Amino acid sequence: MRPRRPDEEHRAATPLELLFDLCFVVAVASAAAELHHAVSEGHAASGVVGYLAVFFAIWWAWMNFTWFASAFDTDDGVYRLTTLVQMAGVLVLAAGVPAVAEDGDFGIVTLGYVVMRLAMVGQWLRAAASAPEFREPALRYAVLVTAVQALWLLRLLLPEALLWPAVVVLVAAELAVPALAERRLVTPWHPEHIAERYGLFTLIVLGEVILGATNAITDALTEHSAERLPLSTLAAAGLVVVFALWWLYFDEPRGDLLAGRRLPLLWGYGHYAVFAATAAVGSGLEVAIDVDTGAYAGSELAGDLAVPLPVAVFLLVVWALHVRHRGDHYGPVAQVGFPVAAVLVLGTAFLGAPVQLTAVVLAGLVAAVQVAKDRVAVGG
């Protein structure tokens, strides 16, 4: 297992990476579905907390595999079999999501997560043996990841009052591992490959939004005439929302943003909010369907915020990660437009028809960004 060059030309996602991503489609869908049920049944606060915890496990396992594969992907038999073990862990994790939502039982989710992470330990040990120049960070990863996984398993033995504080501590420990492992020597990740992989995961979570819009269309075609118009406008708004989120995220290439950074932890970690918020928009559309069909049993405020809140988070984080660094591309109007749009989107929750109004705000932001960029281009 030799390291790959960070300047390698035509570095693209492999078929194995794409297959690996398919397993995460299942995990993300399961987490989003449980969030939808929790909000619609009147358990929004606990549902959001559980969703964020489960989504962290999903995202963190995916992210660590992605960065490792960017640096050491060999695609030989051993690598493929180790990846298969990780995929099995993803499916176990996905199977345990309902237990978290219903009983707060993290046993199955923890088992699947630990399987994924220990398989990564095997990859790091192999890299340490095969690439002497990167032995130090590889061994650091192996030791630190193993130690944290042991703590995750020990957490299951704690009394109930300490379970959630332990989650906070262990999440912090997980996030510290890359910084500690690569503090002296950075593994040779590929900027364009990483940007492509993150883009592919963004498409996965956008699939949840498309699913919500599709369900609205289906219900509009099957419901009685009284509900058909609200559901039709909801479906149309959902399509505008997903298209706008796609446009705003993929508007500019991201590889060059990463190329000049030694270890872009902020960019990589910030995408947790992008991914989790985007998938939550899909859950929010499902909640909006429940509201329009009379199947909603939660608070009015939670129902009204189900789409605007995650959309606002998406806008603010994408602005922080991509847009504010690109004054020469966007111009001041477009840069200010992202946080202003986030505030306006949150305001739609108090005006009625939040999904439809959110779609209007997002369409306006897309138009403003495109006009501003065209002016910058002409001026340049």
C-alpha positions, -999 to +999 in steps of 0.1 A: +000+000+000+019+030-013+008+067-008-007+084-038+006+117-051-015+147-040-009+163-075-019+132-094-038+141-126-073+128-133-078+116-097-114+106-095-137+085-072-133+048-078-161+023-084-154+009-049-158+043-033-191+047-051-203+013-039-192+023-004-213+054-007-244+034-016-244+018+019-245+053+034-276+061+013-293+035+035-279+049+068-288+085+059-323+075+049-328+057+081-316+086+102-338+111+083-368+089+085-365+087+123-361+125+125-393+129+105-413+106+128-399+122+160-409+157+148-443+147+135-451+128+167-443+157+190-408+147+201-388+173+181-361+181+208-352+145+215-355+136+179-331+163+168-305+153+194-307+116+185-305+125+148-274+146+153-257+119+173-265+092+148-256+114+118-222+121+134-215+084+135-225+081+098-205+111+087-174+105+107-170+069+095-176+081+059-152+110+062-123+090+077-126+064+049-127+092+023-095+109+035-076+077+039-087+065+004-075+099-010-040+092+004-035+054+002-061+038-020-046+008-037-078-011-047-061-045-043-078-076-028-070-068+008-081-032+005-114-043-011-121-069+016-114-044+044-137-020+027-164-047+026-161-050+064-166-013+067-197-015+045-211-043+067-206-019+097-225+008+079-255-015+074-254-027+110-254+010+121-283+017+098-302-012+113-297+002+148-311+037+141-347+028+150-336+016+184-320+049+191-351+068+181-375+045+200-356+036+232-324+056+232-305+024+228-272+029+210-260-007+213-264-017+177-254+017+163-222+015+185-214-020+173-217-010+136-197+021+142-169+003+160-168-023+132-162+004+107-136+022+127-116-009+136-115-018+100-099+016+094-074+007+121-064-023+099-060+000+069-038+024+089-016-005+102-012-017+067-002+018+055+023+020+084+039-012+073+039-004+035+048+033+036+077+040+060+077+077+052+042+080+067+046+054+094+044+079+123+010+094+114-004+060+104+006+044+137-008+074+156-041+070+138-042+032+146-035+037+183-058+067+188-087+053+169-084+020+188-084+038+221-115+058+213-134+027+201-127+010+234-142+040+251-173+039+229-178+003+240-172+011+277-198+039+274-225+013+270-218+002+306-223+037+320-255+046+340-281+064+320-273+098+335-238+097+321-246+084+286-251+117+268-222+136+286-200+106+275-212+111+239-200+147+240-166+138+254-161+109+229-172+131+199-146+156+209-120+128+212-129+116+177-125+151+162-091+155+179-077+123+164-067+137+129-051+168+144-031+147+169-021+121+143-010+145+117+005+173+138+040+166+125+034+150+092+004+152+069-008+123+048-009+130+010-046+137+004-057+149-030-076+182-030-097+176-062-105+140-051-116+152-017-138+179-032-154+154-055-160+129-027-177+156-006-197+166-036-209+130-040-220+128-004-239+161-009-258+145-037-266+116-014-282+138+012-299+159-015-316+126-024-335+129+009-349+162-003-359+148-036-376+119-018-396+144+003-407+163-028-416+131-046-438+120-017-456+153-018-463+148-055-475+113-048-498+124-021-511+153-042-521+129-069-539+105-045-554+128-019-589+143-021-593+177-039-592+196-006-556+186+001-544+184-035-536+221-040-515+226-008-496+194-016-490+204-052-475+237-042-455+219-015-441+195-041-432+224-065-416+243-036-396+212-026-382+208-061-372+245-061-355+240-027-335+209-038-324+226-070-314+258-053-294+239-026-276+220-054-269+252-073-255+270-043-233+242-032-219+233-066-217+268-080-179+270-077-152+244-079-140+235-044-107+217-051-087+250-054-101+261-020-084+230-005-052+230-024-036+258-004-044+244+030-021+221+049-048+203+069-082+218+061-100+206+093-124+235+094-136+227+058-138+190+064-155+193+098-178+220+087-194+197+062-210+178+090-235+207+093-239+209+055-247+172+052-269+169+083-288+200+075-295+189+039-308+155+049-329+172+076-345+193+048-358+161+034-372+152+068-388+186+070-406+182+037-421+149+050-432+168+082-448+195+060-467+167+041-480+155+075-491+190+084-510+194+051-527+159+054-536+162+091-512+135+102-490+159+122-491+157+160-463+180+170-461+217+180-469+243+154-435+260+157-416+227+152-437+220+121-431+255+107-393+253+113-389+218+100-377+231+066-365+267+072-342+259+101-320+233+083-320+255+051-308+284+071-280+263+086-270+251+051-268+287+038-247+299+067-222+270+066-219+270+028-213+308+030-186+303+057-169+274+039-171+285+002-184+319-004-167+343+020-133+333+006-144+341-029-149+379-030-133+381-064-158+356-077-191+366-060-188+403-052-200+419-020-237+417-028-237+379-033-216+374-002-240+394+020-269+376+003-262+343+019-265+354+056-294+377+047-312+348+029-307+326+060-324+352+082-353+356+057-357+318+055-360+316+093-386+344+092-408+323+068-416+300+097-437+328+112-455+339+080-474+308+070-465+285+041-429+282+052-418+257+026-432+278-003-417+310+010-384+293+016-384+283-020-390+319-031-361+331-009-337+305-023-347+312-059-340+349-052-306+341-038-297+319-067-307+347-091-288+374-071-256+352-070-257+346-107-262+382-116-234+393-092-210+367-106-218+377-141-210+413-132-178+404-116-168+383-147-176+412-170-157+436-148-127+413-147 
